[in-house]
Amino acid sequence: MKLHEECGVFGVFFDDPAKDAVPLVYYGLFSLQHRGQESAGIAAACDGSIEVRRGMGLVGDVFTPEVLSQIRGSAAVGHVRYSTSGSSAIENAQPFVSRFKLGSIAVAHNGTLTNADVMRELLEDSGVGFTSSSDSEVIVNLIAKNYRKGLERALTDTIKFIKGSYALAVLSGDVLVGARDPNGIRPLSLGRLDGGWILSSESCAIDAVGGVFVRDIEPGELVIINRGQVLSFSFSEKTRRAVCAFEYVYFARPDSTIDGVNVYEARIRAGEILGREEAERAGAPGKVKADLVIGVPDSGIPAAIGYGRATGTPYGLGIVKSKYIGRTFIAPGQASREKAVSVKHNVIHGEVRGKRVVIIDDSIVRGTTSRRLVSILKGAGAKEVHFRVCSPPVRFPCFFGIDTPHRKDLVSNVNSVSELCKFLDADSLAFISLEGLLESLDPQRAGNTENNGHGYCLGCFSGEYPIPVPGEAGMECGRA
Ligand code: AMP
């Protein structure tokens, strides 16, 4: 079964050893819950040793008051994990902890290593045992193996061997370490606390615990947070920022800013550009014949607002999403996925009845959600349903941590836009262009058709990845 590592990491370090970092990590994980709902864990360093608590489920379910009271420490790291159900297992819950003669370390990892199988084999050949099928355990075992050289060397040596995407929060004795892969595919930011420091996958979680955002960790940067100081090292000369564009499209929270680009603003701009491209296509600027534009909650909403502004189409709610249902995208099997999708969204009949409706979603992957949405809008009496998508067609799998199915299940890989429009039973269908998406992420680039050096991984849209990727089959059989 293929493993997906779509996760959130959070770490807190207090200068004062008497302070407890665990409650803040708990709140930080709550704010990163959208990045993973399958398991949650916190590891805390106290008196030179590391204690960990991990469990399956949401942060609030795993960390009951009783469990929370069992661990404390002035430095702690936490993790939320999201995977396909087949690989869902407590052994794969993070942080991973390794205890050895010279000390202990805990590792929280967001990303996917592309050479995990080779590294695992090498480690196993040298007598290292594994307890999980997660590629993140390779990292903890590599650090442990090199630990006698000192933490900093152990980390830089580990980083030299691993390939792929990683945002890491590592705890060792009284040191908190953050690292981001040389392309910075997954986000990681640094925050300041009164008397301490924070590492977080997203800036929204820094705000949530009352911290102040300081900066993003740079691609290929290692930060070592020790009492009173933050040391920064560049571990790779070959850095080229290629942050995942899908973080802005779907994955991250709108109140986060990643690498200087606010997620909400990028989504608003994507909607505006979609509206502009629509007008350009129609050859009649501003003339989009719809009575209402609605967004698919949550990530489609800012784009619908932007589209409404750009085209003069009134924005309304139209679709309501259950707040208590997890991200159903990964429900196993098409039948249960369709059922889950119908529980997830409902339509406000009075808002759409008799109207020509433009509906905007962030992405179409398998087409299950969009097909069902068109059907419920028409069922509620919408006169026309025009589907718009504020990312280009997803045609290629992600090898770096976003859960995308096999190529054959990507509906845009096997259908043209007009075939897909028929499949959805929509009156029209259009996607934002790749250029348009890039412009939404960098408004300065309008009109600049030069694609090189744009700073984003667009692999799922273009099939061009920032680093070599294994064949899909290779990825599959390499995993437990
Ligand atoms: P689908 O129904 O397969 O076309 O999936 C598209 C819907 O799932 C959109 O509404 C997206 O917001 C959402 N989505 C896109 N990518 C993911 C992902 N990696 N995990 C969970 N949901 C996703």
Residues whose N, C-alpha, C, O or C-beta is under 5 A from the ligand:
A	BS01	AMP	Y250 R327 F329 D361 D362 S363 I364 V365 R366 G367 T368 T369 S370 I402 D403
